[in-house]
Amino acid sequence: MPPIFLNLYNMNKIFFIIIAVSFLNSAIIAQDAETRLKEKGIALPEAQKPVANYVNVVRVGNLLFLAGKGPTKPDGSNITGKVGKDLTIEQGYEAARLTAINHLAVLKAELGSLNKVKRIVKVLGMVNCTEDFKDQPKVINGYSDLMVEIFGDKGKHARSAVGMYALPSNIAVEVEVVVEVE
């Protein structure tokens, strides 16, 4: 082969390697949950202590089962009320998003880094709502959307979104989650 052809061939290989490395670096950055949290300006609160005789998280193998959490604000107060009566869908969505932040705080306390999360596996979202309210999925999307924003594809999960007649302390939402970890 003429030397010029070999040089072009080698240059194409080098170019391909550079592109592949750039792509992998951007994929790694895109999957960095800690970086995404900072980019979104989300400061995690201290993980809340359980309010009764239970623990925040139980580990079985590589699965974490997180106890139900609600929309507790940094000042310790809760978002309360029934969606469809006291709260709009949008307010319920924000309550579910805040609940996701509280679960992230539990995960961070347990793991030391959110980057140890391999997958958000299963979410059970409970909405304190009126008897005729039918948009529970729209409310729990506040939780699901944040998990996908922080974890990317690893944040996509199986989910149930159900309505409840009442929740503890009249909180607007409560969510349980199962997480796969390294």
N, C-alpha and C positions, 0 to 999 in steps of 0.2 A: 504494500500500500504506500502511496505517496505520503511523505511526512506531513503535508498540509492536512490531509484527511484525518490522520491520527490526531493532530492537534485539535481539529474541529470536534472530533469524536470525544476527546478528553475534556474539551471545554464544555460540551453538552452534558457530560457526566457531572462535572463540577457544578454547573448551573443547576442541574437537577438536585444535587445534594444540598446546595444552598437553599433552594426553594423548599425542600423537604424539611430541613432543620428549622427554617422560619415558620413553616406551618405547624410543626410540632411544638415550638416555643409558644406560638399564639394559642394553640389548643391547651397547653399546660396552664398558661395564664388564665385562659377562659374558664378553666375548671378549678381555679384557686378560690375557694369559698371565703377565706380570710380577706383576700384582696377585694373580692366583690362586695363584701360587707363594708369595708372602708370606702370604696368608691361610691357606695350608696349613702354614706354618711350615717350608717346605723351603728350606734353605740349599744352594746349589749348590757343590760342591767345585771346585777348580781342574781344568780339563780335563786329563785324563791324557795323558801323552806316549805316542806309539806305542812298542811294545816291540820292533819289528823294522823292516824296511825298507819302510815305508808311511807314509801320512799319515792324520790323523783324518778329513779330509773333502775331497772333490773337488767343485768346483762346475762344472756344465755348464749354461749358460744360467741358468734360474731353478730348477734342481734341485740339491739337495745330496745327495751319496751319502756317508753316514757309515759309516766302518769298523766292523767288529764290536767291541762292547764287552761287558764282563762285569760281574759284581757286585762291583766293587772298593769296599771301605769307605773312609771318610775316613782311616783309619790306614794305608792301602796294602795291607791284607790282602784276600783274596778269600773269598767264600762258595764253598766247594768241596764236592764230593761228588756222588754219583748220586742223582737224585730217584727214589724208589721203593725205595731201599736205605738211603742215609745221610741223606736229607732227605725230609720230607713234602711233599705238594702245597703246603701253606701256606708252608713254608719256601722252596720253589721260587718261589712267587708273590712273596714278599718279595725274593728274589734278582733276579727279573725287574723288579720295581719299582725296585730300586736301580740296575739297569742303565739303566732309563729316566732316572733322575736323572743318571747319568753322561753319557748322550747329550744331555740338556738342557744340561749344562755345556759340552759341545763346541759345541752350537748357539749358546749365549750368547757363547762366546769367538769364534766365527766371525762372528756377526751383530751383536754388541753389545747386542741386545735380542731377546727371544723374541717380541716383538710383530711382528717382520718375517716370522714363519712364516705362510704362507698355508694350508698343508695338510700334514699327515702323510700321505704317499702310500702307502708300502708298507713293511711290517715283515716281516723274516725272523727268527723266533725259534727258536733251537736249544737243546734241553734235553738235558743230560748225564743219561741215565737208564738204567735197567735194560732188558734186552731185552723184558720182558713189560709194561713201563709203557705205558699207553695214554692218559694224561690230559695230554699236552703242551699242548693249548689252555688248560686250566685254569691251568697254570703261567705261560704267556706272557700270560695276562690281566693279570698284575701289571704288565706293560709297557703293554699297551693301555689298561687302566683309568686309569693315571696320565696318559697322553697325552690322553685325553678329559677328565679332570678339569682339566688345565691349559689345553688349547686348545678345549674345547667341541666343537662339531660339526667344527671344523677338525682335531681330533685323531682323528676316525674314519678308519680306513685299511683298505686291503686287507692281508691277512696270511697268512703260512704259519707253522705251529708244528710243528716236527719233532723227532724223537728222534735223539740221536747216541750212538754207542758211547763216544766220548771227546771232550772239549774241552780246549783248551790249559790247562796247569797244573791240570787237574781242576776248572775252574770249573763251577758248577752250570748256568749259562745263558750264552749269547752271543746278541746281537741285532745285526742290521744294519737300517738304516732309510734310506728315501729321503724327502726333505722338499722341498716346493715353497716358495719364498720370494719376497718382493717384489723 
